[in-house]
Amino acid sequence: MFDFLKLRRNKLGLEILVGFITASLVLAFLINAYWAPVLAQKIRDAVLKGSDSLYKANFSGAELNILRGNIIFYNITIEPDTAIYNRMCRQHRAPNNLVELKVRRLILTDIHPFKLYFKHQLDIGEIVLNDPDLHVTYKLNQTKDTVIADNRSAWQQISKNLNSVHIANIFLNNIKLKYDDYSGHKLEISELKEMNFSASDLLIDSATQKDKSRLLYCREIIAELNNYKGKTADGLYSYKVNHIKLSTLTSQVNITGLSLTPINAKTFFKRTTKDQYTFQLDSLQLNRFDYLGYHRFRTFSVSSILAANGSFELFNNPNGVPSPPNVDKIKSFPAYALKEITTDIRIDTLYTHNLSVTYSEYNDKSYHTGSVIFTKINGRILNITNNKVALAKNNLCVAKLNSYFMGRGHFNLLFNFNLTDPDVPYSFKGELGPMSMGPINTATMALADVKITDGNIRSFTFDIHANAKISKGRVELLYNNLKVKLLTPDTNFISFKGKILESLYANIFIIKHNNPDEPGTAPRTFDVNYIRPKNSPFFRTVWRTLLTGIKPAIGLDEKTEKATEERMGEAKTNKQIRQSKKIARQERRAARRAARAQKQQTQAQDQAQAK
């Protein structure tokens, strides 16, 4: 009896459970059938109203799973209404960016439809868009925010239909982005892949409508780009960026693995007369980056930039066409070049850490390449800007750097640039610490046909004030035991041969081996007054200015150089005379030998005839 009652009770419980599940499924089906179009229409209305009727949202279908709290949209498109956009353009209130989005499937999880229906609260746990296709068109319609007729916040615009909108997380993975930029003289198209966006804690309600710490009502938005690479329009360079990350919460951009690599040198110099650049940087960090200003108006503003662990190499093109004397290379001066940039730039501080710079030049007379190298460059550059408001407050850019010259001598350098004066005045002063002169042969052997066989720099100091026309200042080079060897290229173009007599003459009569000449005496210092040729670019001008003081310090002042050139010219002329006399003597001897041979031959013939 009890077993029968127990069995009947279990059977009854099972029937109730089955009935409840069946009723729930039927109810879920009915709710899904009702809620899917309701939610779809609400989203369409929200997009339309939130964009001031500029954008329309459409999708082919939607599925709502009430039991799981999920909803899936298929074939979503968000497209601008061109008629509305053109009307905004005529009213001078059109946005600078126009967006078109296509997504095959959009998944929303952990949604609360009852909150939406009864409390008018749109609450979603997560939104995931996989492989979205985004097309952005940029045209500079406005240089600042415009005042539109409807000045309400997003919450005010949706408040008639919704009390709040909250989305915990939004993920856009593996984005394909096409970016059309009409801001320049011609259309520039960029296409990016392997992009990811994520946003957290999106909240639109009465409290957050004026929260300036949020961007687009999100607590944080993170944008990432991986493995961005391509080639320049001229095909001479390949560029690559391993990873870029922007966080709106920290206003920080982190970039790793930047590189600019030229094609092989032989092909490069056949195709262009421009100099060759190579650039590599492990990391670049932008702090307090005004991403909204850049996005809206193409202004670039940061509090600081940190460039770490990289190298920059410049190879002077051996096929370069010399600039005519009347062509002014003032555009190569930093202050002038910064002024010429159309983008509004404000960089408070640029920090450099462990960078290296190499300048190389091929000498077609020596058939060798010489290089000047600065390693372990650390320091900071202040107030890099072309912004008129910032320049009105401070028009000086200051660069304070330290490095190692040729990897040996510690080198301190201070630059000051006036960013507003048309004559681009600037000053530079520096100090090179003790080092052996041997490493300088990397440059002097190839570029000057001179090998420093002995010598040590005790210090090299300079203080120069200059502008686009003239450089003035003082140079002091302290050294001891300087000896040189003059070189000439070997016939195989692989090595050098020494000029024995010329080297001996230079070391005995020209070179000053020490400065000061004797211990305890005053060192030689030299005033510089260098008039810049118009076709001299900035770095060549700096080098020529210093060379004007270096040459007399080692004994090659203008008078000595002139006398040396005359003496060497006389020696060359005498050598040519001696060679001419030698050739004449050889010719006379050959003529005498030929005459004797002819006479002997005639005598032999006469004797043969007599017989």
Order of alpha helices (4+ residues) and beta strands (2+ residues): alpha-beta-beta-beta-alpha-beta-beta-beta-alpha-beta-beta-beta-beta-beta-alpha-beta-alpha-beta-alpha-beta-beta-alpha-beta-beta-beta-beta-alpha-beta-beta-beta-alpha-beta-alpha-alpha
